[in-house]
Amino acid sequence: MQSPCILICSIDDKSGYCQGCGRTRDEIGKWSLYSDAERSSIMAGLQQRLDTLDKRPRRVTKRQAMAEARANPKEGAP
């Protein structure tokens, strides 16, 4: 099943959209119940929704920091 989820789940209080994927709580909850056509229709408008959100700087999670360290090792590290 196709899903726009990027594991950044935070609902914007003003718009009601998830700041990660752009879906509403209701859409997220019913996602597996929608047909492929319904999911595709919702997904077609998600980028437009995300573009309307005020972007807040995100904290760097431990997982992100570790991935960054692996991707960009410091010179001289053992």
C-alpha positions in Angstrom: 0.0 0.0 0.0 1.4 3.4 -1.0 1.8 5.8 1.9 3.3 9.4 2.1 4.4 8.9 5.7 8.0 9.9 6.4 7.9 9.2 10.1 7.7 12.9 11.1 4.4 12.8 12.8 3.4 16.2 14.2 0.0 17.8 13.5 0.0 21.5 12.8 -2.5 23.1 15.2 -3.6 25.8 12.8 -4.1 23.8 9.6 -4.7 20.3 11.0 -2.2 18.8 8.6 0.7 16.5 9.6 3.9 18.4 9.2 5.6 15.3 7.8 3.2 14.1 5.2 0.4 16.7 4.9 -2.5 14.4 5.8 -5.1 15.2 8.4 -5.6 13.0 11.5 -8.8 11.6 9.9 -6.9 10.7 6.7 -4.1 9.1 8.6 -6.5 7.0 10.7 -8.5 5.8 7.7 -5.6 5.4 5.3 -5.8 1.6 5.1 -9.5 1.8 4.5 -9.3 4.0 1.4 -9.2 2.6 -2.1 -6.0 3.1 -4.2 -7.9 5.8 -6.1 -8.8 7.6 -2.9 -5.2 7.4 -1.6 -3.9 8.7 -5.0 -6.3 11.6 -5.0 -5.3 12.6 -1.5 -1.6 12.2 -2.3 -1.9 14.5 -5.3 -2.7 17.4 -3.0 -0.2 16.8 -0.2 2.7 18.9 -1.5 0.4 21.9 -1.9 -0.8 21.4 1.7 2.8 21.1 3.0 3.7 24.3 1.2 1.1 26.2 3.2 2.6 25.2 6.6 4.9 27.4 8.6 8.1 25.5 8.8 9.6 25.2 12.2 13.2 24.1 12.7 13.2 20.5 13.7 15.4 19.1 16.5 18.0 16.6 15.3 17.1 13.2 16.6 19.8 10.8 17.8 19.1 8.5 14.8 19.6 11.5 12.4 22.8 12.5 14.1 24.2 9.0 13.9 23.2 8.7 10.2 24.9 12.1 9.5 28.0 10.9 11.3 28.2 7.7 9.2 27.6 9.7 6.0 30.3 12.3 6.8 33.0 10.7 8.9 35.6 13.1 10.4 39.1 12.9 9.1 41.5 11.1 11.4 38.8 9.2 13.2 39.7 5.6 14.1 
